[in-house]
Amino acid sequence: MNLHRLDLFSLSLFSLVARTGSISKGAGLALLAVGAASKRITDLEATVGAALLERHSRGVTLTVAGQALQRHAQRILTDVDQLAADLSDYASGFEGVVRLWANTSAVTQFLPLDVSVFVKANPGIRIELEEANSTEVVSAVVDGRADFGIFADRTPAMGLQAMNYRKDLLVLVVPRSHELARRRVVHFKEVVEYDFVSLSKGTSLAQRLQSETEALGCSLKTRIHVRSFDAMCQMVAAGMGVAILPSEAIGPHVQSMKLRQIVLGDGWARRRLLIGVRDANAVSRPVRLLIDHLCEAPAD
């Protein structure tokens, strides 16, 4: 068996055949004659030394060896696509690409300005920014989908190296007509009995509220879950409940939606946003430059 003889076109054809369950359909997608496609599959089986397909009147199914090859073929073809994208960037004058995942708090409060300043100083580096909740950010870095990520403290870091990025302040958000609207400071224990508007349960903010509620021996009265800070503010303005949100993220909505921010007097309301990376000494130069830039941002 000489796997170095495998060619990418045959792997791509095999992947199409496996996905469609038909040599003729796979050949059509690959813009190849059925006979030529069948010959390539036969040659592929000879190369790996095992049958890859079980042929029957209704099409084909994968053998155990075929299933193994399909898993690896998908990964190889994905890597080749990424390589092509990277090389295309270099050919267009880009120095590199940085895949950054970050939670909503970082994306809405700090990254727009920080990334803008970086891109102006480093026009040859392209940044691919993905917004996700903190747990998803960590997972993306761990499994290599992201070069590094930004997530909230208290999120299990799964062995990542963590550095401080920014701090944010959580505040209570209520309608201006709410009975607490005249208060300047409240403690969470004073408001835990109210109906709450919250993000989905998997977010770091929702998990923090749940943890602090349980510490008080209470249950959080979540009236509705939504997917964004903007939607939370709209629900609060509509009288669906109160909410706890990062102060700087909701600034534009406070006036337009007639809301009030009230400082939380609890220590946990002052969060740290962290930069996480698998190995800070093994990242590419563009990634290193961006991490250094973000770490130099004001710590608030």
N, C-alpha and C positions, 0 to 999 in steps of 0.2 A: 504493500500500500504506500503510495507516494502522494500525500495530500497537497504537496507543493504544486501538483499539476492541476489542482482545482482552479477554474477560472470564474470570474465574477459574473459573467453573463449566464453561465450554466447554473450558478447558485441562484441568480435572480429568476431564471426560468423555473427552476425547481420550486422556489418559493411561490411563484404564481400558480403552478400546477397544484401544489399542496393546498393553497388557499381556495382555489376554485373546485378542487376535486376532479379535475379533468385535464388531460393532456391537450386536447384540442382547444379548450377555453384558455388554458395557460399560454399556449402557442399564439393564440389570437392577441392576447394582451401584450405579448412580447414581440408582436409583429413578425412572427416566424411561421414557416410552413409546418403542418402537423408532422410530416415525415422527418423534417430536420429537427424538430423539437423532440420527437421520440428517440432519434439517434443520440441527441445530446444527453437525454436522461439515461439511456442505456450505457453510454460512455461514462457518465457520472457514477453509475452503479459499479461499473468495472473498476473505476479508480478507487472507490471506497471499499470494494471487495464485499459488498452485501447488497441484497435487494432493498430498494428504497420505497417501492410502490407495490401494492397489490392491485392488479388490474382485473376489472370485472366489467360486465356489460353496461353498468350505469356510470362508470367512471373509474376513479382510482382512490385508494385509501393509503395512508402511510403505514409502513411497517415500523417496528420499534426503532430500527436503524434510521428510517426516514424521519421519525419524530425527533430523534437526536440531531440529525443534520438540519432539520428545519429550525430548531431552537438556535443553533449556532449560526445558521445562514442569516437569520433575522438580525442577530447581533452584528455580524460582519457587515452586512449591507447597510445597517444604520451607521456604523462607524465610517464606512466609505462615504456615505452621504455627508456626514459631518466633516470628514476630511475635504471633500469637494467644496463645501461651503467655506471652510477655513482658507483653503487655497485660493478660492475666488476672491475672498477678502484681501488676501495678500496681493493678488494680481491687480486689485483695484486700488492698491496703495494703503490698505489697512495694515497696521502692525500686529493686530491680534483681536480676539474676541473674548470678552469676559461674561460668563454666565452667572448672573447674580439673582438669587431668590431672596425675597424679603417679606416680612409680615406687613399687614395693612398700616399699622402705626408708623413704621419707618417710611413706607411709600407715601403716605399722605402728609407726613409732617416734615421730614428732613431730606429725603433722597432727591426730590426734584431740584433743589438748589445745589446740593452737594454734587450730584451727578452732572448737572449743567456746568458747574465750575470746572470739574475734572475733564469733561469732553472738550471744552474750549481750550484747555491747556494741553490736551492729548487728542487731537483730531484723528489720529491714526488708529485709535482704539475704539472698537464698537462694543457697546454694553447691551446685553440681552437681559432685561429685567423681568422677572416673573413674580407676581404677587400671590402669596399663599399664607395659610395660617402657620404659626411658629413650628408646630409639630411637623407639618409637611415640608417646611424649609429645612429643618434638620435632616429629615429623611432624604431630601434631594441632594444635600451635600454628602451625606454618608454613602449613598449609592452612585455618586458621580454625575448626577444630572446637573448639578450646580458646582461652580468652582468655589464659591463660598456663599454664606447666607447671613441674614440678619434676623434675629428672633428675640423674643422677650425672655428675661430671666425667669427662673423656675421651670423652663422647658427642659426636659431631659436632653442633654447634649450628646448622648450616645458616643462618647469618646472624642468629640471634636475639640480642637484647641479654640478657646474662646477669648475674645478681647472686647473691651468696652467700646461702644460706639456713641450712644447718646442716652440721656435720661428723659423720660416723659412723665407728666403729671396727670393722674386720673382725677376727674372731677364728676360730681353729680350734675346731671342735666335735667331740668324740669321746665315746664311751661311757665311763663311769667305770672300766670294766674294761680299757680300752685301755692299751697299753704307754706311751703318751705322757701319760696322764691326770695323772701327778704333776708334770709340767713346768709351770712358770709362764710361760715364754716359749719360743717356737720360731721358727725362720726357715723360710720357705716351702721353701727348698732341702732342708730336713731331712724334709719330709713329702710332697714331690712324687711319690715312688714309691708312696704308698699309693693304694688305690682311693678314688675320690671320688664323693660324691652331689652333683649340681649342678642348678641351674635350667636352663631351655632355652637353647640356644646364642645366641638373639637378645638375651638380657638383658645389661645392662651388667656385672653381677657375673660371669657366665660368660665374657664377652669379656675382662674384666680378668684372670681366672685363666688363660685361654688365652694371653694376651699375656705374662704373667709366666712361664708355663711354657716358652714358646718362647724367651724371653730366657735361660733356663737351659739351652737346647739339649735340652729334654726334650719328651715328649708327656704330656698329662694323662690319667691312667687313670680316665676317667669310667665308673663302673659303671652308673649309672642317672640319668636326667633326670626331674625332677618340676616341678610348677608353682607351689609355694608354699614359704615358709620353714617352715611347720608340717609339711608333708610331708617336707621335707629332714630335719628333726629326728627325725621318726618313723623314717625310713629309717636314720639314724645309730644311733638307739637299737636298731634291729633288727639291727645289725651289717652293714649293707650298704656301709659305707665311712665316711670322715670327710667333713667339709664346712667350708666357710668362709662365715661369715654375719655380718651386723651384730650387734654385741653386744646393743644395747638391744632389738632385735626379737625375740630368743629368750629373754629373761629368764624369762618364765612357763614355758617348756618345760624349762629346765635342771633344775629340781628334780623336776618331775612325770615326766620321762622319764629321770631319772638320767644326765644328761649333764655334761660338763665343758667350760668355755670356757678356751682357752689363748691368751694374747696372742701376736699375730704381731709379730715384731721387724722387719718390713719397712716402709719408708716408705710404700709404695703401699697399705698396709692402712688408712691414715687417709684416708678419702675426703671430698670436698666434695660436698654436694648443692646444686644451682644452681636459681635461678628464671630461667626464660627467657620472654621476651615479644617480639613483633615490633617494637613501637614503644612504649616506656614513656610517651611524651608524648601518645599518641593513644588511650589506653585510657579506658573509662568511669570515672566516679567510684567505683562499687562495686568495680571491679577494682583501681583505684588504692589504695583503702582497705585491701583485703585484702593486696596486695603490700607496702604499707608496714608492715602489722601483722606479716607473716611475716618481713620483713627486720629488724624490731626484736627478733625472737626471739633467745634466747641463742645465740651462735655456737659454744658449747662450747669 
